[in-house]
Amino acid sequence: MTEIEHKIYIDSVIRRVETARLRVSGHHIVKIIAVSKYSTAQEIETLYEIGQRAYGENKVQDLKAKSEALEELPLEWHFIGNLQKNKINNLLDIRPTLFQALDSLELAEELQKKLLAKGMTLSCLMQINSAKEDSKHGFMPEEALSMYKKITKECPNIKLKGVMSIGAHSEDKELIKKSFETTYEIYKQLPSATICSMGMSNDFELAIECGSNMVRLGSIMFNK
Ligand SMILES: *Cc1c(COP(=O)(O)O)cnc(C)c1O
C-alpha cells in the first residue's frame, strides 16, 4: 500500500469505531489499542506516523524487543497476554502503561511482592473469563467482584483500573454478546473502575455497543 492508501484504510477502521461509539453516546469515548503481536517494529512505526500511539503485545520478549527498537517514539505499551511468574521481573523492567491480563489471585500476590521490592506500582485490568471457557484464563464472573476488592485491599502496589475480557469463542453472535454483557455488568459494579477493555478485530462493534471503552485491534489495524 502507498502511504495515502494506508491512511485511507486506517481512516475506514477508525470510522467504524467512531460509528459504533456514537450509537452508544456522543460522550462514550473508545480508545484503540493496536495489537502488534503479528507485526514488526517497522510496521508499528508506520502506524505511529499516522497517529496511533498505543500498542499491545502478548509475549514479554516481543514487548521488550519492540519497545527497545522504538524507544525514541512516545508510545504507550500494553501487555495483553498470560504472564508467567518467571517473566514478572522482565515485564516490570519495561514499565508497561497497562497490564491487561491479571488473571489469578496467585499472580496478583506474586506481582505485589515484586512491585514492592522494586518500589513500583503497576496499572492493571482484571481479566474475566466471561464465557467460562476452559481454553481461557481469567476470573470467573461470580468471583470477580470480591476478588477485585480483595486485590485492591491486599495488593496496594497493583492499581486496578477495570476489566478485560475476550468475547466468547463462538459463531453465535448472541453468545458473544452475552459474554460482553457479563463483563460490562461486572465493570459497572466495580468501585472507581474506568476501563472496560473488550472487542477485537472480529467483534469490536458489538463490544462497543455492550459498553466497551477500549478495543484491542490486531489484524484489522495492521491489515493482515
Ligand atoms: C491477539 C489479541 C488481540 C487482537 O486480535 P485480532 O483478532 O487480531 O484483533 C486482542 N486481545 C488479545 C488478548 C489478543 O491476544
The ligand as a Tripos MOL2 file, in Angstrom:
@<TRIPOS>MOLECULE
LIG
   15    15     1     0     0
SMALL
NO_CHARGES

@<TRIPOS>ATOM
      1 C1         -4.3050  -11.1290   19.5950 C.3       1 LIG1
      2 C2         -5.1460  -10.4690   20.6000 C.ar      1 LIG1
      3 C3         -5.9800   -9.3990   20.2290 C.ar      1 LIG1
      4 C4         -6.1310   -8.9050   18.7990 C.3       1 LIG1
      5 O1         -6.7040   -9.8850   17.9920 O.3       1 LIG1
      6 P1         -7.2200   -9.5550   16.5000 P.3       1 LIG1
      7 O2         -8.2820  -10.5620   16.2540 O.co2     1 LIG1
      8 O3         -6.0470   -9.7120   15.6100 O.co2     1 LIG1
      9 O4         -7.7640   -8.1840   16.5160 O.co2     1 LIG1
     10 C5         -6.7130   -8.7890   21.2350 C.ar      1 LIG1
     11 N1         -6.6440   -9.1950   22.5230 N.ar      1 LIG1
     12 C6         -5.8600  -10.2220   22.9100 C.ar      1 LIG1
     13 C7         -5.8350  -10.6160   24.3490 C.3       1 LIG1
     14 C8         -5.0930  -10.8940   21.9640 C.ar      1 LIG1
     15 O5         -4.3110  -11.9120   22.3510 O.3       1 LIG1
@<TRIPOS>BOND
     1     1     2 1
     2     2     3 ar
     3     2    14 ar
     4     3     4 1
     5     3    10 ar
     6     4     5 1
     7     5     6 1
     8     6     7 2
     9     6     8 1
    10     6     9 1
    11    10    11 ar
    12    11    12 ar
    13    12    13 1
    14    12    14 ar
    15    14    15 1
@<TRIPOS>SUBSTRUCTURE
     1 LIG1         1 GROUP 0 **** ****
